[in-house]
Amino acid sequence: MDAPVRMRRPWFAIAWFFVWALFQTFAVTMVFVGKWQKPDAFPDEAYCSLIYPDMLFIPLYYAAALLLASRRPVGYVAGLIAGGAMTYVLVYLLALAHFHGTANIIADSSFLICTMISVTELAFALKSRFRWRE
């Protein structure tokens, strides 16, 4: 019988999910307080409709970071779901802006790259854990 494999922590994903959760918490709070300045490239209705899904996923971002840091297997599932939610939000923001606004494009693209690195890190960690034995 094989000993259980102890997986290393996916530090990039942990840090990125936590940073993204903090940023989203700040952004949503500022929107509700009325102090968030919407970028000019975004239409009002579509931009505001993104706030409610963000509120739903913020706890998942924190949970994914915490579960991954504590080496819980469910953290990988939470991380992959959180990565999917983050990808959706970032692609939505890029599409909303119609690729206008240099600051928006650079920021959203950088965030999307960090998200893809995190998801890739989680996927490779899971792949190595569940490698088929011959």
C-alpha atoms as one frame of an Amber mdcrd trajectory, in Angstrom:
protein
   0.000   0.000   0.000   1.358   3.391  -0.988   1.761   6.229   1.481  -0.469
   9.253   0.852   1.125  11.924  -1.279   1.639  15.197   0.549   1.110  18.006
  -1.921   3.042  21.229  -1.699   1.041  24.376  -1.277   0.249  26.306  -4.476
   1.600  29.593  -3.115   0.978  31.685  -6.198  -2.684  30.660  -6.305  -3.096
  31.209  -2.560  -1.601  34.694  -2.746  -3.485  35.637  -5.906  -6.901  34.469
  -4.632  -6.350  36.381  -1.387  -5.213  39.571  -3.158  -8.126  39.340  -5.609
 -10.577  38.789  -2.735  -9.250  41.868  -0.931  -9.469  43.951  -4.097 -13.019
  42.786  -4.855 -14.101  43.422  -1.269 -12.714  46.951  -1.522 -14.269  47.566
  -4.954 -17.742  46.315  -4.027 -17.687  48.286  -0.769 -16.679  51.462  -2.597
 -19.431  50.932  -5.201 -22.060  50.645  -2.475 -20.682  53.661  -0.606 -20.724
  55.611  -3.872 -17.014  56.367  -4.000 -15.982  54.065  -6.854 -15.332  55.866
 -10.114 -16.434  53.729 -13.040 -13.958  53.746 -15.921 -15.279  55.745 -18.885
 -14.922  52.777 -21.229 -17.684  50.822 -19.459 -21.447  51.262 -19.957 -23.304
  52.003 -16.676 -25.874  49.181 -16.710 -23.524  46.375 -17.646 -20.849  47.515
 -15.205 -23.279  47.696 -12.274 -24.723  44.267 -13.088 -21.291  42.775 -12.355
 -21.403  43.854  -8.688 -23.900  41.186  -7.596 -21.987  38.172  -8.966 -18.851
  39.656  -7.375 -20.600  39.706  -4.010 -21.481  36.037  -4.415 -17.944  34.959
  -5.262 -15.933  37.048  -2.778 -16.392  34.482   0.022 -15.305  31.752  -2.409
 -12.062  33.627  -3.163 -11.263  33.858   0.548 -12.295  30.229   1.129 -10.130
  28.982  -1.736  -7.073  30.788  -0.369  -7.695  29.522   3.160  -8.428  25.934
   2.123  -5.400  25.796  -0.169  -3.164  27.240   2.546  -4.383  24.572   4.978
  -3.837  21.806   2.370  -7.479  20.753   2.237  -8.315  18.741  -0.910 -11.556
  20.691  -1.345  -9.382  23.804  -1.685  -8.382  22.674  -5.165 -12.028  22.432
  -6.186 -12.783  25.814  -4.617  -9.699  27.245  -6.319 -10.704  25.972  -9.743
 -14.241  27.339  -9.328 -12.844  30.663  -8.066 -10.456  30.760 -11.024 -13.378
  30.207 -13.384 -15.339  33.021 -11.746 -12.345  35.346 -11.938 -11.787  34.467
 -15.591 -15.444  35.205 -16.353 -15.289  38.595 -14.626 -12.045  39.624 -16.321
 -13.079  38.534 -19.815 -16.425  40.302 -19.253 -14.610  43.505 -18.272 -12.326
  43.299 -21.304 -15.335  42.772 -23.580 -17.274  45.603 -21.933 -14.432  48.016
 -22.568 -14.277  46.986 -26.252 -10.516  46.966 -25.745 -10.470  50.740 -25.107
  -8.672  52.435 -22.263  -5.021  51.571 -21.912  -5.098  51.346 -18.107  -8.116
  49.023 -18.194  -6.566  46.754 -20.798  -3.243  46.515 -18.971  -4.810  45.945
 -15.541  -7.461  43.450 -16.663  -4.992  41.560 -18.856  -2.472  41.379 -16.000
  -5.174  40.132 -13.638  -6.267  37.557 -16.216  -2.683  36.316 -16.654  -2.316
  35.918 -12.865  -5.598  34.015 -12.789  -4.486  31.683 -15.588  -1.180  31.038
 -13.795  -3.126  30.163 -10.619  -5.517  27.798 -12.405  -2.601  26.152 -14.221
  -0.751  25.703 -10.934  -3.802  24.013  -9.399  -4.396  21.821 -12.443  -0.792
  20.564 -12.505  -0.883  19.911  -8.755  -4.039  17.831  -9.170  -2.604  16.033
 -12.173   0.461  14.965 -10.221  -1.669  13.805  -7.316  -4.031  11.693  -9.382
  -1.516  10.274 -11.821  -2.538   6.789 -12.953  -0.432   4.031 -11.469   0.688
   1.148 -13.602
